[in-house]
Amino acid sequence: MECDVAVLGGGPGGYTAAIRAAQLGANTVCIDKEPELGGTCLRVGCIPTKAWVQTAFAIKEADETFGKLGVKVGTPDLDFATANQWKDGVVKQMTGGVASLFKANGVDWVKGTGRFKDANTIAVEGGEDVTFKQAVIATGSYPLRPPIEGLDSPRCVDSTGLLAQSEVPRRLVVLGGGIIGCEFASILARFGSEVTIIEMLPKLIPMEDDDAAAELAKQFKRRNIALHLEKQCTKVEDRGESLTVHFGDGETVEADLMLVAVGRGPLVENLGLEEIGVEFDRRKGIAADEHRRTTVEHIYAVGDCAGYWQLAHTAFREAEVAAENAMGHEAVVDNRGVPRPIYTDPEIAAVGLTEQEAREQYGDDVEVGVFPWVANARAVMQNETVGWVKSIHESRYGELLGVVMVGPHVTDLIEAGVVALDAESTVETVADGMTAHPTLSEGIKEAGLVALGRAIHLPNRKRAKATA
Ligand SMILES: Cc1cc2nc3c(=O)[nH]c(=O)nc-3n(C[C@H](O)[C@H](O)[C@H](O)COP(=O)(O)OP(=O)(O)OC[C@H]3O[C@@H](n4cnc5c(N)ncnc54)[C@H](O)[C@@H]3O)c2cc1C
């Protein structure tokens, strides 16, 4: 089988590259081994997880808000089988959508495991070889497992294993307080599990803004999620009906299930990359430049297999860029405005620099403004006043450096910050613009006003510290 562009992997990186290349006139083949297209994100990542987040949010609303708003629904009761049907239905609709898009764009999906045979051929297990002029590698990532005694118990699952549960575990231990661990901790606590997080670093979501991480830890504690920071898991004992998890200095916790969420590694092995000269590192993934070109001129790499970010939207953008370059255009990836959404309760979303990064890079020339949701009318009427918006800028020219938010719907709101950073806006552009009233989006303008010492809706014109 011959084509102009062959794409290895049909996740966000792969299917986007395939569609974009086809749009630009390429005869395109996408090779993916799973029964549905969409990769980790659509099948076992972003989409099913956020379908559960939606169920968790509905429970919260019914539990904490409906009554206050005058809507009587009684005590909420989780029907987990129906929640899973909903999740599976959403996944089916989305993965089916990618298959339809392939048909509409004339992309051929070859089902099977691919491996480079030479620099212009991918051999597909059990199928025909695919010969190409240009290729995009988008094989994604896999969940890491630390070498801890007892972690091979069937009660120790990764995120895919947790999403496949048909019963809510009574007691869940989450190993790893990163994004995936915290999202599942937040969901399962709302589903009724007793949740314990064990994290070896001193904060949750280690790469995120300190105040955001501290606010999340505070709210998790309020929700009775047990946090053990700066503690290592040392051993897991499977007692048949349950687990005993050993951690820290001789501490233990009993659990029915353990989620191992200590990070994901790039899927780069057994692809024949060494033989064709595509350089990679087993931990960091495939080396690719801003054009997403690898060390072999006509082969590109995108997404988790070649990325620092491990996000679906970075994979989408990298894929567009790779496909455009493969088709003779000139495109580069600009990582200035990468949104960092975290679907915990409360949600976190950020773009640009954290406050700590800004202070490291700009020293004393940094101004920060924090606007709490409790002062926003829309948040108050939604009964969602936890958290704040933080605006960070450098004080010489007023350039906006970052926006960090914790609270209601911030994963949707962060796009305003993305556009502002991409446009190299000043804080005045944000603070002097108009935002519809009453909306949550006013929080972003208000944080800018606070940073400029011009707050209207706060008793103090300037509040420099987050409420965490
Ligand atoms: C639980 C969870 C929740 C997440 N939530 C979010 C979120 O909310 N937002 C977000 O931005 N990101 C989220 N992510 C991360 C996101 O899923 C990934 O960043 C994204 O899927 C990466 O896309 P990709 O195309 O690089 O790889 P993948 O989506 O992993 O796709 C790779 C595809 O390649 C196929 N493949 C691999 N090797 C071969 C081979 N040799 N032959 C044929 N096919 C092959 C795989 O089967 C797979 O289908 C989440 C991840 C997890 C695990």
The ligand as an SDF file (V2000), in Angstrom:
LIG
                    3D

 53 58  0  0  0  0  0  0  0  0999 V2000
   -6.6350    9.2520   32.6360 C   0  0  0  0  0  0  0  0  0  0  0  0
   -6.1290   10.3040   31.7110 C   0  0  0  0  0  0  0  0  0  0  0  0
   -6.7750   11.5270   31.6400 C   0  0  0  0  0  0  0  0  0  0  0  0
   -6.3160   12.5030   30.7760 C   0  0  0  0  0  0  0  0  0  0  0  0
   -6.9680   13.7000   30.7320 N   0  0  0  0  0  0  0  0  0  0  0  0
   -6.5280   14.6680   29.9060 C   0  0  0  0  0  0  0  0  0  0  0  0
   -7.2160   15.8990   29.8070 C   0  0  0  0  0  0  0  0  0  0  0  0
   -8.2340   16.1160   30.4580 O   0  0  0  0  0  0  0  0  0  0  0  0
   -6.7450   16.8440   28.9620 N   0  0  0  0  0  0  0  0  0  0  0  0
   -5.6200   16.6250   28.2160 C   0  0  0  0  0  0  0  0  0  0  0  0
   -5.2180   17.5130   27.4580 O   0  0  0  0  0  0  0  0  0  0  0  0
   -4.9410   15.4650   28.2790 N   0  0  0  0  0  0  0  0  0  0  0  0
   -5.3750   14.4770   29.1010 C   0  0  0  0  0  0  0  0  0  0  0  0
   -4.7210   13.2830   29.1430 N   0  0  0  0  0  0  0  0  0  0  0  0
   -3.5260   13.0960   28.2950 C   0  0  0  0  0  0  0  0  0  0  0  0
   -3.9400   12.7650   26.8560 C   0  0  0  0  0  0  0  0  0  0  0  0
   -4.7580   11.6260   26.8600 O   0  0  0  0  0  0  0  0  0  0  0  0
   -2.7100   12.5260   26.0150 C   0  0  0  0  0  0  0  0  0  0  0  0
   -1.8390   13.6290   26.1300 O   0  0  0  0  0  0  0  0  0  0  0  0
   -3.0780   12.3370   24.5570 C   0  0  0  0  0  0  0  0  0  0  0  0
   -3.9120   11.2210   24.3850 O   0  0  0  0  0  0  0  0  0  0  0  0
   -1.8160   12.1680   23.7050 C   0  0  0  0  0  0  0  0  0  0  0  0
   -2.1910   11.9510   22.3900 O   0  0  0  0  0  0  0  0  0  0  0  0
   -1.2400   11.1200   21.4220 P   0  0  0  0  0  0  0  0  0  0  0  0
   -1.8870   11.1380   20.0840 O   0  0  0  0  0  0  0  0  0  0  0  0
    0.1360   11.5980   21.5460 O   0  0  0  0  0  0  0  0  0  0  0  0
   -1.2240    9.6320   22.0010 O   0  0  0  0  0  0  0  0  0  0  0  0
   -2.3860    8.6070   22.3280 P   0  0  0  0  0  0  0  0  0  0  0  0
   -3.6560    9.2730   22.5840 O   0  0  0  0  0  0  0  0  0  0  0  0
   -1.8410    7.7160   23.3880 O   0  0  0  0  0  0  0  0  0  0  0  0
   -2.5530    7.7790   20.9780 O   0  0  0  0  0  0  0  0  0  0  0  0
   -1.5520    6.9140   20.5190 C   0  0  0  0  0  0  0  0  0  0  0  0
   -2.1990    5.8520   19.6490 C   0  0  0  0  0  0  0  0  0  0  0  0
   -1.1860    5.1500   18.9670 O   0  0  0  0  0  0  0  0  0  0  0  0
   -1.4710    3.7680   18.9790 C   0  0  0  0  0  0  0  0  0  0  0  0
   -0.2060    3.0400   18.7910 N   0  0  0  0  0  0  0  0  0  0  0  0
    0.8900    3.0910   19.5840 C   0  0  0  0  0  0  0  0  0  0  0  0
    1.8750    2.3230   19.0630 N   0  0  0  0  0  0  0  0  0  0  0  0
    1.3840    1.7990   17.9260 C   0  0  0  0  0  0  0  0  0  0  0  0
    1.9180    0.9350   16.9430 C   0  0  0  0  0  0  0  0  0  0  0  0
    3.1700    0.4700   17.0060 N   0  0  0  0  0  0  0  0  0  0  0  0
    1.1240    0.5820   15.9040 N   0  0  0  0  0  0  0  0  0  0  0  0
   -0.1470    1.0380   15.8070 C   0  0  0  0  0  0  0  0  0  0  0  0
   -0.7060    1.8580   16.7060 N   0  0  0  0  0  0  0  0  0  0  0  0
    0.0610    2.2360   17.7460 C   0  0  0  0  0  0  0  0  0  0  0  0
   -2.0940    3.5600   20.3490 C   0  0  0  0  0  0  0  0  0  0  0  0
   -2.8520    2.3790   20.3750 O   0  0  0  0  0  0  0  0  0  0  0  0
   -2.9580    4.8120   20.4570 C   0  0  0  0  0  0  0  0  0  0  0  0
   -4.2250    4.6000   19.9020 O   0  0  0  0  0  0  0  0  0  0  0  0
   -5.1730   12.2590   29.9790 C   0  0  0  0  0  0  0  0  0  0  0  0
   -4.5130   11.0160   30.0390 C   0  0  0  0  0  0  0  0  0  0  0  0
   -4.9940   10.0540   30.8890 C   0  0  0  0  0  0  0  0  0  0  0  0
   -4.2860    8.7220   30.9380 C   0  0  0  0  0  0  0  0  0  0  0  0
  1  2  1  0
  2  3  1  0
  2 52  2  0
  3  4  2  0
  4  5  1  0
  4 50  1  0
  5  6  2  0
  6  7  1  0
  6 13  1  0
  7  8  2  0
  7  9  1  0
  9 10  1  0
 10 11  2  0
 10 12  1  0
 12 13  2  0
 13 14  1  0
 14 15  1  0
 14 50  1  0
 15 16  1  0
 16 17  1  0
 16 18  1  0
 18 19  1  0
 18 20  1  0
 20 21  1  0
 20 22  1  0
 22 23  1  0
 23 24  1  0
 24 25  2  0
 24 26  1  0
 24 27  1  0
 27 28  1  0
 28 29  2  0
 28 30  1  0
 28 31  1  0
 31 32  1  0
 32 33  1  0
 33 34  1  0
 33 48  1  0
 34 35  1  0
 35 36  1  0
 35 46  1  0
 36 37  1  0
 36 45  1  0
 37 38  2  0
 38 39  1  0
 39 40  1  0
 39 45  2  0
 40 41  1  0
 40 42  2  0
 42 43  1  0
 43 44  2  0
 44 45  1  0
 46 47  1  0
 46 48  1  0
 48 49  1  0
 50 51  2  0
 51 52  1  0
 52 53  1  0
M  END
$$$$
